[in-house]
Amino acid sequence: MMDREKELQAEIKDLKKENEELKKQIERYREIEVELSTEADLLRNRIID
């Protein structure tokens, strides 16, 4: 295998790992968004009620 092929395969591996980490971050941000939205709704209802 050529050196360039090895470099590209290593880069692909790193990018796949980074992609998985970003997916986890996105999922966590979605969870936080739901939590904040729920909290905002609860606060809004207390103020209106």
HELIX and SHEET records of a PDB file:
HELIX    1   1 ASP A    3  ILE A   48  1                                  46    
END                                                                             
